[in-house]
């Protein structure tokens, strides 16, 4: 029987240990560098000490290559956001590759890739695939929900907004006023069109003010008041525009109306925060005249 030699096994163990140590060094260097760059706003750490001179950010339709372009790209985050908190949720590596699961929070108070400040707060998560080279960061590719990010910035609206407003109109038609009020934020700002008799309470703040100052008066002063021909239009900045008509008869004068109307709704986190009415106020005023 041949004797087994321990030399090849020892070499393999030492090689594996060295590789493991290098991966750990890469991960520690990577996480510490990005913590300093984002949380401590040390953008100048994007240099040839920490990054390969050919650092590449995989993008579509064109990659960003080189330290200057890479640095300019991430400067947008530091310029665009305050109250930044960048957290690496999990990170692991194998060979010269690193996978990073991260979370980014901040308030959009400055220009961000040409987008003026919205003062919106963002809270997004993503994953970055990283390649290291000789102990430096050589390539990155980010994956995140850009649609959610744009929605949080208010650039894109939540896809639920139109459905919320549609359900509100359906509830109003059925006389389910508590359901209508429940769709409103506690501090909703409601404005009737200038020239409308109900604009005397502008701005109505909160559902109770709207109930007493608008809905109750409409119910007591009009017969057969209803909203017809409703069309909803999804807008940017979490707004929905409704075009419709008012039908009804003013009780005191027995005069009917068929008035052209627009409603502009603003939503946040699934609640209505603002309302602006636009209406043919002359037709409403004529109906009130004896």
Buried (B, 14 or more C-beta within 10 A) or exposed (E): EEEEEEEEEEEEEEEEEEEEEBBEEBBEBBBEBBBBBBEEEEBEBBEEEBBBEEBBBBEEEEEBBBBEEBBEBBEBBBBBBEEBEBEBEEBEBEEBBBBBBBEBBBBBBBEBEEBEBBEBEBEBBBBBBBBBBEBBBBBBBBEBEEEBBBBBBBBBBBEEBBEBBBBBBEBBEEEBBEBBBEBBBEEBBBBBBEEBEBBEBBBBBBBEBBBEBBBEBEEEBBEEBEBEEBEBEBBEEBBBBBBBBBBBBBEEEEBBBEBEBBBBBBBBEEBBBBBBBBBBBEBBEEBEEE
